[in-house]
Amino acid sequence: MKFGIVNTIFVSEPDEAAALGVLVEQAGFESIWTVEHVVIPVQYESRYPYARSGKMPGREETPLADPLIWLTWLAAHTTTLKLATGVLILPQRNPLILAKEVATLDRLSGGRVMLGVGVGWLKEEFDALGAEFSNRGARTDEYISVLRELWAEREASFRGRWIDFDPVRMFPKPDNTTSVPIHVGGHSPAAARRAGRLGDGYYPTTTDLTELASRFALARSTAQEAGRDPDAIEMTCAGARDLAGVEQRAELGADRILIPLLGPTIEDCKRQVGEFAEQVIGKL
């Protein structure tokens, strides 16, 4: 079992972020994950799917750092820790620019990047960015294909519904392979099927074990239908706080468990990391 930390209190001050990365690496965690929102509209009607209130938790001035820049900072202060987005909102971004950014970070970090992607839920944010919300799922599928083409081919070209370009060269390429691992995030059936068709990994953002089992099964069955090896899709989940929780998720087929930092201070985060490392990682 692999373990990761999720930057959910958004440690964005330089010294604290660097210290967190070093602490997580030394404690035996495999990876650190961070989320994304470019802007949070002051007023929004979209429902946040992970809280009963329908609103994002946290204060108005929550410092949501750009995930790729934040991970670059951590890459410079660590040596083995894998660096993941959990998740980056793919249909809000230009996939050619993103391919360049991610490949560059992967080269600079020695092949430590995992790109977690999702379709997003906050329509008002899409509106502010001038991005279409209604077709975000289909565009995510296409953008994943664009990323893989640019990373794999010396001369890449693409003909799609939204992205269309003649042969181009994009370097650097990812460090160790022709692609950075893409982990599809989301708890919906559509996300599970997307992971089965297109993902190297799947991260259903649910802590409900029944729903988790259903989504894992759907991702695997979709992969099999698509002629892919379902066992090659790495399964990531959250919600375990003790050995019993880890064992439950392992029985469902989880390969990695993420632990969200609950704060509210950096000292609280350090305590949580240390306690989990001692009580769980150290006993496996």
Phi, psi and chi 1 to 4 in degrees:
 res  aa     phi    psi   chi1   chi2   chi3   chi4
   1 MET       -  135.0 -179.9   66.5   70.0      -
   2 LYS  -101.4  152.5  -58.3  171.4 -174.4  176.9
   3 PHE  -129.0  140.8  -63.6   96.4      -      -
   4 GLY  -133.1  162.6      -      -      -      -
   5 ILE  -112.3  139.4  -72.0  -71.2      -      -
   6 VAL  -107.5  128.4 -175.1      -      -      -
   7 ASN   -77.6   78.4  175.7   32.6      -      -
   8 THR   -95.0   -9.7   49.4      -      -      -
   9 ILE  -102.4    3.4   68.3  162.5      -      -
  10 PHE    60.9   63.6  -46.8  114.5      -      -
  11 VAL   -71.6  106.5  179.1      -      -      -
  12 SER  -122.7   -5.4   59.6      -      -      -
  13 GLU   -74.7  140.5  -67.4  -56.9  -49.7      -
  14 PRO   -58.3  -48.3   16.6  -29.8      -      -
  15 ASP   -67.2  -40.8  -68.8  -15.1      -      -
  16 GLU   -68.3  -40.6  -68.8 -176.2  -10.8      -
  17 ALA   -63.7  -44.8      -      -      -      -
  18 ALA   -62.4  -44.0      -      -      -      -
  19 ALA   -63.4  -37.6      -      -      -      -
  20 LEU   -63.5  -45.9  176.9   63.4      -      -
  21 GLY   -58.9  -45.4      -      -      -      -
  22 VAL   -63.6  -44.0  171.3      -      -      -
  23 LEU   -60.7  -46.1  174.2   68.9      -      -
  24 VAL   -63.6  -42.9  168.2      -      -      -
  25 GLU   -62.9  -46.7 -177.1  172.5   79.5      -
  26 GLN   -68.2  -26.1  -67.9  177.8  -15.0      -
  27 ALA   -78.9   -6.8      -      -      -      -
  28 GLY    99.5    8.1      -      -      -      -
  29 PHE   -75.7  145.8  -72.8   84.3      -      -
  30 GLU   -82.2  -31.8  171.1 -113.6   11.3      -
  31 SER  -151.5  161.9   53.8      -      -      -
  32 ILE  -131.1  136.7 -168.1  162.5      -      -
  33 TRP  -121.4  147.4  -59.2   58.9      -      -
  34 THR  -142.4  154.2 -165.7      -      -      -
  35 VAL   -98.4 -177.4  -57.8      -      -      -
  36 GLU  -144.9  135.6  169.1  172.7   61.4      -
  37 HIS  -149.1  126.3  -81.3  -70.1      -      -
  38 VAL   -70.0  -48.0  177.3      -      -      -
  39 VAL  -140.3  154.3  -65.4      -      -      -
  40 ILE  -116.4  110.7  -55.3  -64.9      -      -
  41 PRO   -57.3  140.3  -26.4   36.3      -      -
  42 VAL   -59.8  -40.2  174.6      -      -      -
  43 GLN  -121.5  131.1  -59.9  -68.6  -26.1      -
  44 TYR  -147.8  146.4   61.2   89.1      -      -
  45 GLU  -101.8  -17.0  -64.2 -178.5    2.9      -
  46 SER   -57.2  142.9  -60.7      -      -      -
  47 ARG   -94.0  122.6 -177.7  171.5 -179.5   79.3
  48 TYR   -68.1  121.1  178.5   67.3      -      -
  49 PRO   -80.5   -2.6   28.3  -33.9      -      -
  50 TYR  -114.4   17.0  -51.8  113.7      -      -
  51 ALA  -146.6  141.9      -      -      -      -
  52 ARG   -61.1  -29.5  -68.7 -178.0  179.1  179.3
  53 SER   -69.9  -20.8   66.6      -      -      -
  54 GLY    78.8    7.1      -      -      -      -
  55 LYS  -121.4  147.4  -62.6  -63.7 -179.4 -177.9
  56 MET   -65.2  136.2  -68.8 -179.9   62.8      -
  57 PRO   -74.1  166.1   28.5  -34.6      -      -
  58 GLY   104.5  168.3      -      -      -      -
  59 ARG   -81.9  163.2   55.7 -168.4  175.4   88.7
  60 GLU   -62.9  -31.9  -67.0  179.3   -7.7      -
  61 GLU   -94.8   24.2  -64.4   83.1    9.7      -
  62 THR   -55.2  124.4  -63.8      -      -      -
  63 PRO   -82.9   85.7   30.4  -33.4      -      -
  64 LEU   -82.9   94.1  -78.1  165.8      -      -
  65 ALA   -69.5  153.4      -      -      -      -
  66 ASP   -59.1  127.3  178.6  -86.1      -      -
  67 PRO   -64.2  -38.7   21.9  -32.4      -      -
  68 LEU   -72.1  -36.8  -62.1  179.2      -      -
  69 ILE   -70.2  -41.0  -65.9  177.0      -      -
  70 TRP   -60.8  -43.0 -168.5   82.7      -      -
  71 LEU   -69.7  -31.1  -68.6  172.1      -      -
  72 THR   -63.2  -40.4  -59.3      -      -      -
  73 TRP   -62.0  -44.0  178.8 -110.6      -      -
  74 LEU   -67.8  -34.7  -95.3   65.4      -      -
  75 ALA   -59.2  -35.9      -      -      -      -
  76 ALA   -72.8  -15.4      -      -      -      -
  77 HIS  -113.1    4.3  -68.7   84.9      -      -
  78 THR  -133.0  171.7   56.7      -      -      -
  79 THR  -127.0  -31.0   56.6      -      -      -
  80 THR  -121.4  -18.1   61.3      -      -      -
  81 LEU   -62.5  126.8 -169.8   67.0      -      -
  82 LYS   -76.5  148.2  -69.7 -166.1  174.3 -178.5
  83 LEU  -119.3  115.1  -47.2  159.0      -      -
  84 ALA  -131.0  146.7      -      -      -      -
  85 THR   -95.1  133.1   55.8      -      -      -
  86 GLY  -140.0   64.9      -      -      -      -
  87 VAL  -132.2  163.6  -65.3      -      -      -
  88 LEU   -86.3  137.7  179.4  145.0      -      -
  89 ILE   -86.4   92.7  -53.3  171.4      -      -
  90 LEU   -61.6  -43.7 -176.8   53.8      -      -
  91 PRO   -71.7   -1.8   24.9  -34.4      -      -
  92 GLN   -89.8   -6.2  -69.7 -178.4   -9.5      -
  93 ARG  -116.2  154.5  -68.9 -178.2  173.4 -114.0
  94 ASN   -76.5  118.7  179.9  -54.1      -      -
  95 PRO   -68.5  -25.5   24.6  -34.2      -      -
  96 LEU   -70.0  -44.2  -75.7   83.2      -      -
  97 ILE   -65.1  -41.8  -64.4  174.2      -      -
  98 LEU   -63.0  -41.0  179.8   63.5      -      -
  99 ALA   -58.0  -42.1      -      -      -      -
 100 LYS   -64.6  -46.3  168.9   74.4   80.0  169.7
 101 GLU   -62.5  -47.1  -67.3  172.0  -28.0      -
 102 VAL   -68.8  -42.3  172.5      -      -      -
 103 ALA   -63.0  -38.3      -      -      -      -
 104 THR   -63.2  -46.8  -60.1      -      -      -
 105 LEU   -63.4  -38.0  175.0   53.8      -      -
 106 ASP   -64.6  -40.1 -164.3   59.8      -      -
 107 ARG   -65.6  -46.2  -66.3  -69.0  -62.8 -168.8
 108 LEU   -66.5  -28.8  -68.8  173.7      -      -
 109 SER   -94.1   -0.7   66.1      -      -      -
 110 GLY    75.9   36.7      -      -      -      -
 111 GLY    79.0   35.1      -      -      -      -
 112 ARG  -103.9    6.4  -69.8 -168.7  -82.5  149.2
 113 VAL   -88.7  138.8  175.4      -      -      -
 114 MET  -124.7  124.1  -62.7 -174.5  -68.9      -
 115 LEU   -97.1  103.2 -178.0   64.7      -      -
 116 GLY   -87.6  130.3      -      -      -      -
 117 VAL  -127.9  148.8  -59.8      -      -      -
 118 GLY  -142.9  171.5      -      -      -      -
 119 VAL   -92.3  -15.5  -58.5      -      -      -
 120 GLY    86.5  160.7      -      -      -      -
 121 TRP  -133.2  -15.3   60.0  -87.6      -      -
 122 LEU   -96.0   91.8 -174.4   51.1      -      -
 123 LYS   -57.6  -39.7  179.8 -179.6 -177.3  -60.7
 124 GLU   -64.0  -29.3  -68.9   83.1   -6.4      -
 125 GLU   -69.2  -43.4 -179.3 -178.5   21.1      -
 126 PHE   -57.6  -43.5  -82.5   73.2      -      -
 127 ASP   -60.1  -44.0  -66.7  -17.9      -      -
 128 ALA   -63.4  -31.7      -      -      -      -
 129 LEU   -87.9   -5.7  -66.6  169.2      -      -
 130 GLY    73.1   28.4      -      -      -      -
 131 ALA  -108.3  139.4      -      -      -      -
 132 GLU   -71.4  133.3  178.5   61.3   40.6      -
 133 PHE   -92.2  -38.3 -175.5   75.5      -      -
 134 SER   -66.6  -28.5   63.2      -      -      -
 135 ASN  -106.6   20.9   59.5   21.0      -      -
 136 ARG   -63.4  -31.5   67.5 -164.7 -171.1  -76.6
 137 GLY   -66.8  -48.3      -      -      -      -
 138 ALA   -65.1  -37.6      -      -      -      -
 139 ARG   -68.1  -35.6  -76.3 -166.5  -65.3  112.2
 140 THR   -59.4  -44.8  -66.1      -      -      -
 141 ASP   -57.9  -46.3  -68.4   -6.7      -      -
 142 GLU   -66.9  -41.2 -177.4  168.2  -56.2      -
 143 TYR   -65.3  -35.0  -72.0    8.0      -      -
 144 ILE   -60.3  -42.8  -70.9  173.6      -      -
 145 SER   -64.3  -37.8  -62.3      -      -      -
 146 VAL   -63.4  -45.9  172.2      -      -      -
 147 LEU   -57.3  -48.1  -66.8  173.4      -      -
 148 ARG   -64.1  -39.0  -66.5 -159.4 -171.6  -81.1
 149 GLU   -62.9  -45.7  178.0   74.8   10.8      -
 150 LEU   -67.3  -36.8  -73.1  163.7      -      -
 151 TRP   -72.8  -32.8  -70.9  -26.7      -      -
 152 ALA   -90.5  -32.6      -      -      -      -
 153 GLU  -101.4  140.3  -59.7  -60.3  -32.4      -
 154 ARG   -65.0  -41.8 -176.8  175.9 -176.9  -83.5
 155 GLU  -124.1  107.8  -66.1 -175.7   -5.6      -
 156 ALA  -101.3  142.8      -      -      -      -
 157 SER  -140.1  160.3   60.4      -      -      -
 158 PHE  -153.3  140.1 -163.2   86.6      -      -
 159 ARG  -128.9  103.1  -66.2  -72.3  179.0  -95.1
 160 GLY  -133.6 -175.1      -      -      -      -
 161 ARG   -72.0  -37.4 -178.8  176.9  173.6 -173.9
 162 TRP  -112.7  -27.6  -66.3  -80.3      -      -
 163 ILE  -116.6  128.5  -56.5  -62.7      -      -
 164 ASP  -147.6  115.0 -171.0  -42.9      -      -
 165 PHE  -150.1  146.4   55.9   86.6      -      -
 166 ASP   -74.8  172.5  -66.7  -34.8      -      -
 167 PRO   -52.5  130.4  -30.8   37.9      -      -
 168 VAL  -135.0  160.7  -62.6      -      -      -
 169 ARG  -112.2  133.1  -64.6 -178.4 -176.7  130.6
 170 MET  -133.0  116.1 -168.5 -145.4   75.4      -
 171 PHE  -132.8  151.1  -65.5   91.0      -      -
 172 PRO   -77.0  160.5   32.1  -37.2      -      -
 173 LYS   -89.2  164.5  -60.2  -62.1 -175.2 -173.9
 174 PRO   -54.9  159.7  -27.1   35.9      -      -
 175 ASP   -67.5  -57.7 -175.6   71.2      -      -
 176 ASN  -101.6  -23.5  -65.0  -37.5      -      -
 177 THR  -137.1 -172.4   65.7      -      -      -
 178 THR   -88.4    3.4   56.1      -      -      -
 179 SER  -153.6  147.4 -178.7      -      -      -
 180 VAL   -81.7  136.4  170.0      -      -      -
 181 PRO   -58.4  130.1  -22.3   32.3      -      -
 182 ILE  -107.8  120.1  -65.3  177.5      -      -
 183 HIS  -107.6  121.0  -66.8 -110.3      -      -
 184 VAL   -85.2  126.7  175.0      -      -      -
 185 GLY  -104.3  155.7      -      -      -      -
 186 GLY   131.0  144.0      -      -      -      -
 187 HIS   -97.2   -0.1   66.2  -72.4      -      -
 188 SER   -80.6  158.7   68.5      -      -      -
 189 PRO   -57.8  -36.2  -26.8   35.6      -      -
 190 ALA   -61.8  -39.7      -      -      -      -
 191 ALA   -66.0  -40.6      -      -      -      -
 192 ALA   -62.0  -43.0      -      -      -      -
 193 ARG   -67.2  -37.0  -70.9 -170.1  -70.0  -92.6
 194 ARG   -62.6  -42.7  178.2  172.1  -64.0  109.5
 195 ALA   -61.3  -41.3      -      -      -      -
 196 GLY   -64.7  -37.7      -      -      -      -
 197 ARG   -79.8  -39.3  -65.5 -167.0  -43.1  -88.3
 198 LEU  -127.6  -15.2  -58.1  171.6      -      -
 199 GLY   -91.9  153.9      -      -      -      -
 200 ASP   -86.9  -19.1  -59.9  -62.2      -      -
 201 GLY  -152.9  167.4      -      -      -      -
 202 TYR  -137.4  132.2  179.6   37.8      -      -
 203 TYR  -128.9   86.3  171.5   28.4      -      -
 204 PRO   -76.2  116.6   25.6  -29.4      -      -
 205 THR   -79.8   66.4   42.8      -      -      -
 206 THR  -138.0  147.5  178.6      -      -      -
 207 THR  -106.9   -0.6   57.5      -      -      -
 208 ASP   -78.3  120.2 -178.2  -85.8      -      -
 209 LEU   -66.7  -35.1  -68.0  179.9      -      -
 210 THR   -66.0  -45.4  -60.0      -      -      -
 211 GLU   -65.4  -38.6 -174.1  176.0   36.9      -
 212 LEU   -61.6  -46.0 -174.6   65.9      -      -
 213 ALA   -61.3  -41.2      -      -      -      -
 214 SER   -63.5  -43.1  172.9      -      -      -
 215 ARG   -71.0  -39.5  -63.4  -61.5 -178.4  -97.3
 216 PHE   -58.7  -45.6  -81.8  176.3      -      -
 217 ALA   -63.6  -40.0      -      -      -      -
 218 LEU   -66.7  -40.9 -179.8   55.4      -      -
 219 ALA   -61.6  -43.1      -      -      -      -
 220 ARG   -67.0  -43.9  -67.7 -170.9 -178.3  103.0
 221 SER   -67.0  -35.8   63.8      -      -      -
 222 THR   -65.4  -40.6  -56.7      -      -      -
 223 ALA   -60.5  -43.3      -      -      -      -
 224 GLN   -63.6  -41.8 -166.3  162.2   22.5      -
 225 GLU   -63.1  -30.5  -68.7  167.0    3.2      -
 226 ALA   -86.2    4.3      -      -      -      -
 227 GLY    78.6   21.9      -      -      -      -
 228 ARG  -106.2  162.5  -53.6 -179.6   68.7 -152.0
 229 ASP   -81.8  111.3  179.2    2.9      -      -
 230 PRO   -64.2  -27.5   20.0  -30.2      -      -
 231 ASP   -74.7  -12.6  -66.5  -29.5      -      -
 232 ALA   -82.3  -10.7      -      -      -      -
 233 ILE   -86.0  118.2  -59.8  174.9      -      -
 234 GLU   -78.2  127.0 -163.8  170.5   47.4      -
 235 MET  -100.5  126.0  -60.1  -65.0 -179.8      -
 236 THR  -121.2  142.1  -61.5      -      -      -
 237 CYS  -149.7  176.2   64.4      -      -      -
 238 ALA  -129.3  178.9      -      -      -      -
 239 GLY   108.2  -15.3      -      -      -      -
 240 ALA   -86.5  133.3      -      -      -      -
 241 ARG  -122.0   -5.4  -76.7  -74.3  175.1  179.9
 242 ASP  -149.4  178.7   52.4   27.4      -      -
 243 LEU   -61.8  -37.5  -83.8  173.3      -      -
 244 ALA   -62.8  -43.1      -      -      -      -
 245 GLY   -64.6  -37.8      -      -      -      -
 246 VAL   -63.6  -44.9  169.7      -      -      -
 247 GLU   -63.7  -38.1  -69.5  168.5   -6.7      -
 248 GLN   -60.9  -44.9  -74.0  176.8  -42.8      -
 249 ARG   -74.0  -31.1  -73.4  153.3 -178.8   79.6
 250 ALA   -63.6  -39.0      -      -      -      -
 251 GLU   -63.8  -27.2  -70.2  176.1   -0.5      -
 252 LEU   -82.2   -8.0  -62.0  179.3      -      -
 253 GLY   103.2   14.4      -      -      -      -
 254 ALA   -69.1  137.1      -      -      -      -
 255 ASP   -99.1  -22.2  -60.1  -66.8      -      -
 256 ARG  -146.2  141.2  177.3 -174.0  -65.5  104.2
 257 ILE  -121.2  131.1  -67.6  176.3      -      -
 258 LEU  -102.2  138.9  -57.3 -175.4      -      -
 259 ILE  -112.4  114.4  -49.1  -57.2      -      -
 260 PRO   -75.7  137.4   27.3  -33.0      -      -
 261 LEU   -76.6  129.3  -63.5 -179.5      -      -
 262 LEU  -105.0   -6.6  -59.3  178.0      -      -
 263 GLY    58.9 -149.3      -      -      -      -
 264 PRO   -86.4   -4.8   31.4  -34.7      -      -
 265 THR  -115.9  166.0   68.6      -      -      -
 266 ILE   -63.9  -32.1 -172.7   64.9      -      -
 267 GLU   -66.4  -37.9  -66.6  -55.3  -41.7      -
 268 ASP   -62.6  -40.7  -68.8  -42.6      -      -
 269 CYS   -61.2  -44.8  -65.4      -      -      -
 270 LYS   -61.3  -40.4  -68.1  178.1  179.9  178.0
 271 ARG   -64.1  -44.0  175.0 -178.6   52.6   77.9
 272 GLN   -63.6  -42.1  -68.5  161.8   23.9      -
 273 VAL   -61.7  -46.4  167.8      -      -      -
 274 GLY   -63.9  -42.4      -      -      -      -
 275 GLU   -65.3  -42.6  -71.9  177.4   -6.8      -
 276 PHE   -67.6  -40.3 -170.2   88.1      -      -
 277 ALA   -61.3  -41.0      -      -      -      -
 278 GLU   -74.5  -44.1  178.4 -178.2   -5.2      -
 279 GLN   -85.1  -21.4  -62.6  171.2   10.1      -
 280 VAL  -120.4  -64.1  177.5      -      -      -
 281 ILE   -59.0  -41.4  -61.8  177.0      -      -
 282 GLY   -68.8  -13.6      -      -      -      -
 283 LYS  -104.9    1.7  -65.6 -178.4  178.6 -180.0
 284 LEU   -96.4      -  -68.0  174.7      -      -
